Amino acid sequence: MEAQLLIGNQDVAASNGSIFERRNPVTGEVVTRAAAASLQDAAAAVEAATAAFGSWSQTGPNTRRTLLLRGADFIERRGQDFVASMMAETGATAAWGAFNVKLAAVMLREAASMTTQVVGEVIPSDQPGCLAFTVREPVGAVLGIAPWNAPVILAARAIALPVACGNTVVLKSSELCPGTHYLLGAALRDAGFPSGVINVISNSPEDASRVVESLIAHPGIRRISFTGSTRVGRIVAGIAARHLKRVLLELGGKAPMIVLDDADLEATVHAAAFGAFMNQGQICMSTERIIINEKVADAFLRRFAEKAASLKVGNPRTPGTQLGSLIGLEASERVDELVQDAVSKGASLVTGGTREATIMRPTILDAVRQDMRIYHEESFGPVVSVIRVTSDEEAIQIANDTQYGLTASVFSQNIPRAMAIARRVQSGMCHINGPTVHDEAQMPFGGVKDSGIGRFGGRAGIDEFTELRWLTINTVSPLYPI
C-alpha cells in the first residue's frame, strides 16, 4: 500500500519526495511505501494542529462525542483493512489484528463518554466574598508516538482521550507499520474530524531521532505521549525536560506471574499461555516470569509444556495460525541469544527454543537464575522464565527484583493471601487470578519504576491531557494592607 502524510486532512507526499519501504518480516516482500517526512513536514503537521486548536478547543462535548463515536464506527467498518495491514507489516495473526480493531473502537467510545467528565471543583476560600474554583482546560497540540506491536490500539490511545479533552494531535507513526497508522488517521478524517485536529506523519528509520527531536522542540507541542521501549523513553523524556514539557510514558516490562501452592493449576496454565505467548510475547504486559511455589511447580510445568507445544505456529497468512512472526530477524536472533545464554548457564529448556528466521516456537525455561541475561532483560518474544520459590515472601522479593514495574498477577484460591501479595508487588497494575495481559479503555493504565510515568485511560488520562487552573470571582471588594 501507499502511505502518505496526513496533514490538515490532506494526503501529502514528503516535501522532498522521499519515501521508505516496509517489508513483510516473513516473506521479505515490500508491503508499504510510505512518505518519509522531513523536518519541514514535521513542522507543517504541528502548525496544522495548532491552527485547528483554537476552534476545536471551543467545540462542545456533544460535538466531540459524536465524532469520536463515528470514528469508532469507521474503524470497525474498515476492520479487514487494518487486519491485512498488520499481518503484512508486523507479521501479526488475523486474531491479533481483529482484537486491535475491537479495542481501538472501544477506546474511542470510552473517550467519547469522557467529554463531559473534564471537570473542576469549587474550593472554599478564606477570603470573604471570594468564589474559588478550578477548571480543566485543553493544553494545545499533543504529540503521540505510537509503536508497532499493538498498532491500532496504541495509536488510537494516543489520539482518543487528547481529542476528547479538546486538544489536537500529531501522531508520529512507527517506521515498522506506517501503513497501519496511516489507515487509522484516514478513517478518523473520513469520519468527519475537522482539518488539523488529527495529523499523522511517517519518517524513515534513519531520520527517526531528528524528526522526534524537532517535534518535541516545536513550541506548538504542549504534551508528549510515548509508548515503546524504556531506552527510547528515556531519550524522549530527556528532550522534553530540556523544553520543560510534560510527558506520559508507557515503557517496557518484565511482568511476573506469581503462582501460589493453592492455585487452580488448570486456570493458571491457560492464563500463563495467553500472557506469555499472545502476539508472540510482543506485548508490554507479556508474562516474562512465572514465580511459582516449588510444591506445585512440577505439576504446573507438565500441563504448561503440553499447552505450549499444542499451539500452532507459522506464517500468519496460514489459516488457524495462533502464533505468527516476530517483528524482524534481529528481534528473533536476540530472543534466541537470551535462550541460549540461559541454557548455557544451567537453565532447563522445557519446550520450544527453536526458530525458523522470524518464526519462533513458544519457549519455556525452568530454573532461571540471576546470573542469566533473561532474568533481567525484557525478551519481547515467545519465551517465559520459570523461577521456583519456597515461600510467599521469596516470591514477592523476586517479583520486585527488576527495574520494571508495569503489570503483574497472582494466582491463589485464598483471596486475602493473594491480595496481601498484590499490594506489595511494585507494579502499576496487578491482577488476581487473571493474566498479566489485561487492558480496558476506562482503566488507569501505566507503570512504576522504569516502566513509565503517568497513566492512560479514564479520569487519570484526563489529568494527563489537560491543564488544571485556579480561578476566582470576588463578589465583594477585598481589603488590602496597602
Secondary structure, DSSP 8 states (H G I E B T S, - for coil): -EE-EEETTEEE--TT--EEEEE-TTT--EEEEEE---HHHHHHHHHHHHHHHHHHTTS-HHHHHHHHHHHHHHHHHTHHHHHHHHHHHH---HHHHHHHHHHHHHHHHHHHHGGG-----EE--SSTTEEEEEEEEE-SEEEEE--SSSHHHHHHHHHHHHHHTT-EEEEE--TT-HHHHHHHHHHHHHTT--TTSEEEE---GGGHHHHHHHHHHSTTEEEEEEES-HHHHHHHHHHHHHTT-EEEEE----EEEEE-TT--HHHHHHHHHHHHHGGGG-STT-EEEEEEEHHHHHHHHHHHHHHHHHS-BS-TTSTT-SB---S-HHHHHHHHHHHHHHHHTT-EEEE---EETTEE--EEEES--TTSHHHHS---SSEEEEEEESSHHHHHHHHT-SS--SEEEEE-S-HHHHHHHHHHS-SSEEEETS-S----TTS-B--SGGGEES-BSHHHHHHHTEEEEEEEEESS------
